[in-house]
Amino acid sequence: MSKRISLINRTTKETSIRLKLGLDGHGIYHIKTPIPFLTHMLEVFSKHSCFDLEIQAAGDIEVDDHHTVEDLGICLGTALNDALGSKMNISRFGYAYIPLDEALVRTVIDLSGRSYMNFLLNLNTKKRIGTFDTELIEDFFKAVCENGKMNLHLEMIHGRNSHHIVEAAFKSFARALKMAVGRDVSIKGIPSTKGQL
């Protein structure tokens, strides 16, 4: 069975990103970005999805973190879609409920080939986590969703602390995605009556 791996190189006037994603990995990561909180969340994502993830990123953070956050989402979504290839024999759907102290987040995913996102994390977007602007979390997941061509429902059920909510979201997303990309031997071909995703 072939390994599902993708390597993305993206360079613009605002960012330079090299991202390698292996879906059949062990959660091994080597991640370097200029945004410490996002680096930590991407490490959490790799560990709990069991995807191997390498990222080397630079960006114009002297202007704002937005370009780097969004472009990392673009690269991750693109790599995911590329690594999945024809989507033969994948489970397609995934879900996970993940708690972190008082926070509880649910993620439901359909790797349908069509992007749609329902983002219901109640974050105080006037607040920062360290130096990180919490409103960028939605921008990151939107970029992943659009470029990964997935239907994504990300919902906070309980929560007060923004760090806990965001970390629970990344863990929940990781576990749901791990389920959705999993190979299912009982599925013959593409998991769709259309014959393609």
N, C-alpha and C positions, 0 to 999 in steps of 0.2 A: 504494500500500500504506500503510495507516494506521500511524502511530507508536504504539508501545506504551508509554504513559506512565501513571504513577499518582501521585497526591498524597495523602498520609496526614497527618492532624492528629489527634494523640492527647494528651489532657490528663487527668491524674488528680491526686490529692492528693500523689502522689510524683514525677511527671515531667510535662514538657511537651515534646512532640516534633513537629516538622514535617519530613516526609521526602518528597522527590520523586525518583522513579526513572524513568529512561528506558532501556528495553532496547535500543533501536536507536541507541545513542549512540557516543561516541568516548572514553569513560573520563575525562570532564571532571567534576571534583568540587569542591564547596564544602561542607566539613564542619566543624561546630563542636559539640563535645561537651565536658562538663566532665572527661572521662577521656582524657588525652593518648595513652595506648597504644592504646585502642580507636579513637580518632580516626585514628591512623596505620594501623591494620588495615583500617578502612573505606575509607581512601584507597587502600590496596593492593588491596582488593577491587574498587573502581571502576576503577582503572587496568587491572587484568588481566582483568576481565570485559568491558571496553569499555562498561559501563553508565554513563550519566551519573547522578550522585548528588548531591543537595543535602540536607543535614541541619542543622537547628538544634535543639539539644537542651539541656534543663536538667533537673536532678534533685536529689534530696535526698542528695547524696554526703556530706554531713556525718553522715548515718546510716550509709550504706554505698553502694558502687557497684552493688550487685546490682539494685536497682529500675531504674536507668538502663540497665544492660547488657541486662537481660531485655526491657525495653520497646522498646529499639532493635531487638532481634531480632524482637519482635512486629511492629513497624512495617515492617521490611524484608521479612519473610515475607508480610505482608498486601499490601504494595505489589507484590511480585513476582506473587502470585496474581491480584491485580486487573489488573495490566498485561498478563498473559497472556490474559485474557478467556476465550474459548471454547477456546483452545489449538489452534486450527486450524493445520495444516501445520507444527507444531513438530517438531523431532527427538525430543523427549521424554526421551531418554537422553543422559547425558554422563559423561565420566570424564577425569581428569587425574592424572598423576604429576608432582610438582614437588619438586625438590631445593633446599635452601638450605644450603650447606656440608655438614656431616655429616648434616643432617636430610633425610629423604625422606618425603613424605606423598602418599597416594593418596586421591582422592575419586571416588565413583561416585554418580550421581544418576538417579532416575526421577521425573519430574513426573507421578506417577500419580494425584494427587488424594487419596492416602491418606498420612498421615504415619507414618513410622517412621525411627528414627535408630539407627545402630550407631556409637558414638563410641569409638574406640580410639586416642586420643592419650595417650601415656604421659607425663603432665605431673606434676611434683612440686607437688602442690596445697598443700603447706605453704610453698611458695616464692612470691615475688612477682617480677614483671618490672617494675622500677622500683617504682611504688606499686600496680601492678595485680595483683589476686588471680587466679592462674591457674585456679582452679576455676570462675571465671565464664565461661570459654571454652565449656565444655560447656553452661551455661545459655543462652548467646547462641545457639549453633547449634541447641539444642533448640527455642527460641522461633521461630527462622527456619523450621526444619523443620515444626513444627506449623502455623504460620500460612501457610506457603508450600505446604502440602499436598503434601510431597514425601517420597520415600524417599531417605534420605541415609546413605551409608556413608563415614565419615571415619576413615582409618587411618594411623597412623605406622608406616612400614616400618623406618626407622632414625632415630636422633636422640638427642642428649644435652642440648643447650642449649635451654631452654624458649622463648626468644625465637625461635630458628630454627625450632623445631617449629611454634609458633603461626603465624608468618608464612608458612611453607610451607603450612600448612593453609588459611589465607585465600586464598593464591594458587591453590592446587589447587582449592578450592571455587569460586573465581571462574572459572577456566578450564573446569571441568566444567559449571558453570551456563551459561556462554556457549554451550557446545556444545548443551546440552539445550534452551535457548530458541530456538536458531537455526531459521530457517525452511528447510524442505526442500521444494523444488518437486516432488520425486517422490512426496511424501506427499499424498494427496488427502483432505481433511477432517481428522477427529480421528484421531491415531495410536493407535487401540485398536479391538479387535474388538467392544467393548461399545458403541462409538459415542459415548462420552463419557469424560472424565477428571475 
